[in-house]
Amino acid sequence: MSDKVETIRLQAPFTEGEARALKSGQRILLSGEIYSLRDAGHKRLVELIKHGEEPPITLENNVLYYVGPSPAKAGRALGSAGPTTSSRMDPYTPFLIKNGLRGMIGKGYRSDEVVAAMKEHGAVYFAAIGGAGALISRAIKEAEVIAWEDLGTEALRRLKVENMPVTVVIDTGGNNLYEVGPHIWLTRHHD
Amino acid sequence: MSVREFDVAILRDTVEELCGKLACVLPDDVHDAIEQALEHEDSTVARHVLEDLLLNCEIAAEESVPMCQDTGMVVVFLDVGFDVRFSGNPYEAINEGVRRGYKKHVLRMSVVSDPLRRVNTGDNTPAMVTTRLVPGDHVTITMLCKGFGSENMSRLTMLLPADGEEGVRKFVIDTVAKAGPNACPPFVIGVGIGGTFDQVALAAKRALARPLTESNVDPFYAAMEQSLLAEINALGIGPQGFGGRATALGVAIEVLPTHIAGLPVAVNINCHAARHIQEVL
């Protein structure tokens, strides 16, 4: 096997400089504080900022994880907690990136508008393994609802993570593992 | 023929138990297929993903945590013998089983009561139930907990008879290629061909309930399943779309008689957490 996969440790939140050093295809062990937010929460966050109100979190250099966890059993921070499909957040994401958002964790394709904002402002898109919710849950050490408890699984949560396994899919140069990965495999098999 | 009195509490309790089992324990046929995919995978990044999926299954089963946070919408195919008489309402029994199962096993409630007004029902009901009457005095329950990452990438089309097998193949391949990383590969692909607009979708869903160890009983369609699988696994999408061989674990085709003027095709995609089970009661 000729293709090497590089593993890097990264602490969240992180700066634009750190974001611009990350490259598509790198395997990351992410530690620190990130926030969980998905469909309904995105709508609320964007509306608050647009109306000039104080959002419950600052976006500057922070990472959002698109997840709607299953409930926690006794003694655990969260239940199963794998990523949901990112494209549903695409309409909101360029605005959030312009307001300082540094990273997103999800799964699946992003729109051209999202990628353009990532390149311009220095943000990174990671994928966590879709359907590996039990494995990912082990890396989540603490979870606290920060706002919008009424949204249930979709509430805004602060997550403390340790060595959460994610992969850089789209880097700040716009390089995309979803295009490059299959292309490399096909090239190798059709020579 | 004597009538069998069937206590619907059996149905309720079975559904309750199966909800927890399906959420936390990947069926053997799917687990074995992922192991086989790992054996044949030649991309390092893809191997990492497949190894993590197997590790995820271990953790889920050991700790009774759902393998995926999307514990799905419950899909039930209920085959009821002509000679069965239920003691009560079997649909209510199934929903009560879902209600109890999702609460007891601490699963995610993912169902809204109305598609546009979107209020969560809070107990993951109702299940989507399809009933069929069959000879005998048994009740066979086939159940899937269907995640929507993959459901959202499924498609249905009404081809023309002239499109033939080539048209069907093209639609299947296009659907899988478009689904890509969104639907959590490696997939299980259920294909319905024939019938009517409504029945073809059910045929595709039924195909997803078939164990991966089984092929279509008709050698013609069994061969088509194999060749479609090979074609899908030459797309290069790979596990999670990172590039690799294992884009799908299996293809299952179910066919129905159809009209002289039509060729309906439905492709229902399941993710690698292909949670399906069947019990005869």
Chai-1 contact restraints between the chains, C-beta under 6 A:
chainA,res_idxA,chainB,res_idxB,connection_type,confidence,min_distance_angstrom,max_distance_angstrom,comment,restraint_id
A,M1,B,T44,contact,1.0,0.0,6.0,A-B,restraint_1
A,D3,B,T44,contact,1.0,0.0,6.0,A-B,restraint_2
A,V5,B,T44,contact,1.0,0.0,6.0,A-B,restraint_3
A,V5,B,V45,contact,1.0,0.0,6.0,A-B,restraint_4
A,P69,B,Q69,contact,1.0,0.0,6.0,A-B,restraint_5
A,S70,B,P66,contact,1.0,0.0,6.0,A-B,restraint_6
A,S70,B,Q69,contact,1.0,0.0,6.0,A-B,restraint_7
A,S70,B,L107,contact,1.0,0.0,6.0,A-B,restraint_8
A,S70,B,R108,contact,1.0,0.0,6.0,A-B,restraint_9
A,P71,B,V106,contact,1.0,0.0,6.0,A-B,restraint_10
A,K73,B,V106,contact,1.0,0.0,6.0,A-B,restraint_11
A,S80,B,V65,contact,1.0,0.0,6.0,A-B,restraint_12
A,S80,B,P66,contact,1.0,0.0,6.0,A-B,restraint_13
A,S80,B,Q69,contact,1.0,0.0,6.0,A-B,restraint_14
A,A81,B,Q69,contact,1.0,0.0,6.0,A-B,restraint_15
A,G82,B,C68,contact,1.0,0.0,6.0,A-B,restraint_16
A,G82,B,Q69,contact,1.0,0.0,6.0,A-B,restraint_17
A,T85,B,G149,contact,1.0,0.0,6.0,A-B,restraint_18
A,T85,B,N182,contact,1.0,0.0,6.0,A-B,restraint_19
A,G108,B,P181,contact,1.0,0.0,6.0,A-B,restraint_20
A,G108,B,N182,contact,1.0,0.0,6.0,A-B,restraint_21
A,I129,B,V49,contact,1.0,0.0,6.0,A-B,restraint_22
A,I129,B,D52,contact,1.0,0.0,6.0,A-B,restraint_23
A,I129,B,Q240,contact,1.0,0.0,6.0,A-B,restraint_24
A,G130,B,C184,contact,1.0,0.0,6.0,A-B,restraint_25
A,G131,B,C68,contact,1.0,0.0,6.0,A-B,restraint_26
A,G131,B,C184,contact,1.0,0.0,6.0,A-B,restraint_27
A,G131,B,C271,contact,1.0,0.0,6.0,A-B,restraint_28
A,G131,B,H272,contact,1.0,0.0,6.0,A-B,restraint_29
A,G131,B,A273,contact,1.0,0.0,6.0,A-B,restraint_30
A,A132,B,D52,contact,1.0,0.0,6.0,A-B,restraint_31
A,A132,B,N56,contact,1.0,0.0,6.0,A-B,restraint_32
A,G133,B,C68,contact,1.0,0.0,6.0,A-B,restraint_33
A,G133,B,Q69,contact,1.0,0.0,6.0,A-B,restraint_34
A,A134,B,N56,contact,1.0,0.0,6.0,A-B,restraint_35
A,A134,B,I59,contact,1.0,0.0,6.0,A-B,restraint_36
A,A134,B,A60,contact,1.0,0.0,6.0,A-B,restraint_37
A,A134,B,V65,contact,1.0,0.0,6.0,A-B,restraint_38
A,A134,B,M67,contact,1.0,0.0,6.0,A-B,restraint_39
A,L135,B,D52,contact,1.0,0.0,6.0,A-B,restraint_40
A,L135,B,L55,contact,1.0,0.0,6.0,A-B,restraint_41
A,L135,B,N56,contact,1.0,0.0,6.0,A-B,restraint_42
A,L135,B,I59,contact,1.0,0.0,6.0,A-B,restraint_43
A,T153,B,R108,contact,1.0,0.0,6.0,A-B,restraint_44
A,L177,B,F242,contact,1.0,0.0,6.0,A-B,restraint_45
A,Y178,B,P181,contact,1.0,0.0,6.0,A-B,restraint_46
A,Y178,B,G241,contact,1.0,0.0,6.0,A-B,restraint_47
A,G181,B,F242,contact,1.0,0.0,6.0,A-B,restraint_48
A,G181,B,G243,contact,1.0,0.0,6.0,A-B,restraint_49
A,P182,B,G236,contact,1.0,0.0,6.0,A-B,restraint_50
A,P182,B,I237,contact,1.0,0.0,6.0,A-B,restraint_51
A,P182,B,G243,contact,1.0,0.0,6.0,A-B,restraint_52
A,I184,B,G243,contact,1.0,0.0,6.0,A-B,restraint_53
A,W185,B,S43,contact,1.0,0.0,6.0,A-B,restraint_54
A,W185,B,G236,contact,1.0,0.0,6.0,A-B,restraint_55
A,W185,B,G243,contact,1.0,0.0,6.0,A-B,restraint_56
A,W185,B,G244,contact,1.0,0.0,6.0,A-B,restraint_57
A,L186,B,G236,contact,1.0,0.0,6.0,A-B,restraint_58
